[in-house]
Amino acid sequence: MDNLVEIRWHGRGGQGAKTASLLLADAAFNTGKYIQGFPEYGPERMGAPITAYNRISDNPITIHSNIYEPDYVVVVDDTLLESVRSYSRT
């Protein structure tokens, strides 16, 4: 898909990773982009690891899955760096 940017966020519940991904989606939408912004987490609990995702494109987005090979990875909590490394190709 042309001009598709995929972003994966890693943080802990209560740190704002989910909110940041949704704010980014809102900002991109307001500039005329097609967007997706969605979190993935287990039982809601402060401090539990969460992952959030964004897709931003100039064209309609037809993909509806998690992001496995993102263009960008944002790590909000440095204690998650080791798990992010094993989750990414790099």
C-alpha positions in Angstrom: 0.0 0.0 0.0 1.5 3.3 -1.1 2.3 5.9 1.6 1.4 3.6 4.5 3.2 4.3 7.7 2.9 1.7 10.5 3.8 2.5 14.1 3.9 0.2 17.2 3.9 1.5 20.7 5.1 -0.3 23.8 4.3 0.9 27.3 2.7 0.0 30.6 -0.9 0.6 31.6 -1.2 4.2 32.9 1.8 5.6 31.1 -0.1 7.1 28.1 1.0 4.9 25.2 -2.6 4.1 24.2 -3.6 7.7 24.6 -0.6 8.9 22.6 -1.4 6.5 19.7 -5.0 7.6 19.7 -4.0 11.3 19.7 -1.6 10.7 16.8 -4.5 9.0 14.9 -6.8 12.0 15.7 -4.1 14.5 14.5 -3.5 12.5 11.3 -7.2 12.3 10.6 -7.6 16.1 11.0 -5.0 16.5 8.3 -7.0 14.4 5.8 -5.2 11.1 6.3 -6.8 7.7 6.6 -5.9 6.2 10.0 -6.1 3.3 12.4 -5.3 3.6 16.0 -5.9 0.7 18.4 -4.5 -0.9 21.6 -3.8 -4.5 22.5 -3.7 -5.5 26.1 -4.9 -8.2 28.5 -6.9 -7.5 31.7 -6.8 -3.8 32.4 -4.4 -3.1 35.2 -2.0 -0.4 36.0 1.6 -1.3 35.1 0.8 -4.2 32.8 2.5 -4.2 29.4 0.4 -2.9 26.6 0.9 -2.5 22.9 -0.8 0.1 20.7 -0.8 0.5 16.9 -1.2 3.2 14.3 -1.5 3.0 10.5 -1.5 6.3 8.6 -2.0 6.5 4.9 -3.1 8.8 2.0 -5.3 6.0 0.8 -8.0 3.9 2.4 -6.6 1.2 4.7 -7.8 -2.3 4.1 -5.5 -4.1 6.5 -7.1 -5.1 9.8 -4.4 -6.9 11.9 -1.7 -6.2 14.4 1.5 -4.7 13.0 4.4 -7.1 12.9 7.0 -5.2 10.9 6.4 -1.5 11.8 8.2 1.5 10.2 8.6 3.0 13.7 8.6 1.6 17.2 8.0 3.8 20.2 9.0 2.4 23.6 7.6 4.5 26.5 9.1 2.4 29.3 12.7 1.4 29.0 12.2 -1.8 31.1 10.3 -3.2 28.0 13.3 -2.8 25.7 14.4 -6.4 25.9 10.9 -7.8 25.1 10.6 -5.3 22.3 13.9 -6.5 20.8 12.7 -10.1 20.8 9.4 -8.9 19.3 11.1 -7.0 16.5 13.3 -8.2 13.6 16.1 -5.9 14.8 
